Amino acid sequence: MTTPLLEVDDLHLAFASREGVTRALEGVSWQLHAGEMLGIVGESGCGKSVTAMAVLRLLPAPPTTHISGAIRFRGENLLQASEARLQQIRGNEISMIFQDPMTSTNPVLTIGEQIAEVLMLHQQLGRRAAWARAVELLDLVNIPDPQRRVHEYPHQFSGGMRQRAMIAIALACKPDVLIADEPTTALDVTIQAQIMELLDRLRRETGTAIVLITHDLGVVAESCDRVVVMYAGAKVEEATTAELFARPSHPYTRGLLDAMPRLDTPLTEPRSRLPEIPGMVPSLRSAAVGCRFSPRCALADNRCRSEVPPLAPIVAANPSHRAACWRSVSEATAV
Amino acid sequence: MNAMTKEATIAATPSQKPALLEVRQLIKHYPGRGVWPKPQPIKAVDDISFAIGYGETLGLVGESGCGKSTAAKTILRLIEPTSGAIVLEGTDVAKLSTSQFRPYRRDLQIVFQDPYSSLNPRMRARDIVAEPLQNFGRSGDCDDDKMAALFARVGLDKEAMRKFPSEFSGGQRQRLGIARALALNPKLIVCDEPVSALDVSIQAQVINLLEDLQHELGVSYLFVAHDLAVVRHISQRVAVMYLGRIVEIGLVGELYANPRHPYTQALLAAVPKVGVGLARAKTLLKGDIPSPANPPSGCTFRTRCPLARSECAGSSPQLTAQGTQHWAACHFIR
């Protein structure tokens, strides 16, 4: 296999506060290859966004944050990179779009100024050239009438247009990696479809690899090549998208899929109950003893409660589909 | 044209009669801003009619800004309607004065979207849930046993009564909001996006709770949401709104299996689907929802509609019958 473009290797991340230490990430690893769209899914607090922030070193410095492991971009460990080197990387080689298009643009600068700023900083373009490129970029992300729109302020844009403008800013320097953190969560479903279509098209045209962070399994199913499922700061399952939805193996992944109401299930009267995942996400203040999911898991036995399960292939024939579960692995090998 | 609207109003009622609630030609216009050019009213809700039967759930779906929350709040008169009738068990409550309306508030309760901002952070859970009872002079019903029973009904234990909202998770807070809405044994609960702020695993718990309560208590729901799969699961009938109007309404099975209005078709096509080997085939709607301050003439959907022709700019289509208990408002339904 080729060397990955971006690699997160055994990343541990902890935040210290007066209340104690929160273990946000406990040994997360994944790899992103060129041109790929990787989905990272999980519920609030599972550590998916914090992983993205860690990649660009957007988190508070030690001692409040303790980070270990490695984040390698083209083989270079970003955790050891200098701040000057990170400035070169951010927005240029790796860029990011955020969930909330309302608060992640600057309200007192026009959209054009915000796009041109990135180009003048990273690509040393002159003002005139940067503005011309800004218009091209707005056109690329399907903003109608870009010549006029480039002079407008964010408040004159609708939510969907603002998110497209954010994508234009992120793509301004033709980055190798785009990290999209819940890019469509604040948007309506018809606008979400437009944005996902746009991301997919841009990936094919520019070859930018995308990390898509989302809680929506439907979005992942339609767009991503591979999926990482996270729960309580750890990766619990990883597979190609087709494989994950065909054979979800970790009880948490299966629980998530079952708990979603779907458009294709038969309607019975009265309705069948949605299968729930009982309980809540655990506090990350205490160290994991056993599987983090075991208190909510119907399959959990004593071993699950005392030993942390390693990520292991579900079936020997397909080593790329791995899950961190004592039960699903042993059951699968038994079959 | 008025006669047609009337007909649609009468037609778009549930199979079972009489209805608990009938909304007829409900309008909410907000005054436009500015002095020149002459400000046009913002038509947040523009002539909608529907009915809800006893023990029934009507889902109300649409994108942000389509007027679904305004319509829901207008029924409770949290927003005063501009005109129209809101008939609760034979009484038009829209015409009553505030003091005359007050007793009817017991029958109409609401669960809000945001479980963080809809609970007073300085009140204990027990006081939050007991407040509606006290407001209606039923402090006698607030003893510990009765409150504990109410907490148990929504899946919270006795100890929860002493806690403050900040000590609860999002899902538990939404349970508190539901307990507060249930305290007065209402006939209708308006659920305004009750699960959209919750994670998938918690969302299933709250949906199941709402369904259990309906089976036990026979309460009706007006379920406002943008998630089409959730609405399909919980509703018996569904109304689709676009720019202040109902564009399609019908029984849930029929409407989802056989959507007639191009907007409903586009909405359903845009929902990402989980499934093996499902190709992405989408009629992508172009552009954004127009501003309700300056809606397109004629059919308000025509600016984004794949079927639009010049006639659509002329007259606004009315709801017409599309088979059993299914109505849609489009000039060119195939």
Interface residues (C-beta under 8 A of the other chain):
Chain A: E43 S44 P144 S158 G159 G160 M161 D188 V189 T190 I191 Q192 A193 Q194 M196 E197 H215 D216 L217 G218 V219 A221 E222 A242 F245 A246 G255 L256 L257 A259 M260 P261 R262 L263 D264 L267 P270 R271 R273 L274 P275 E276 I277 P278 M280 V281
Chain B: E63 S64 S169 G171 D199 V200 S201 I202 Q203 A204 Q205 I207 N208 E211 H215 H226 D227 L228 A229 V230 R232 H233 I234 V252 G253 Y256 A266 L267 L268 A269 A270 V271 P272 K273 V274 G275 V276 G277 L278 R280 K282 L284 L285 G287 D288 I289
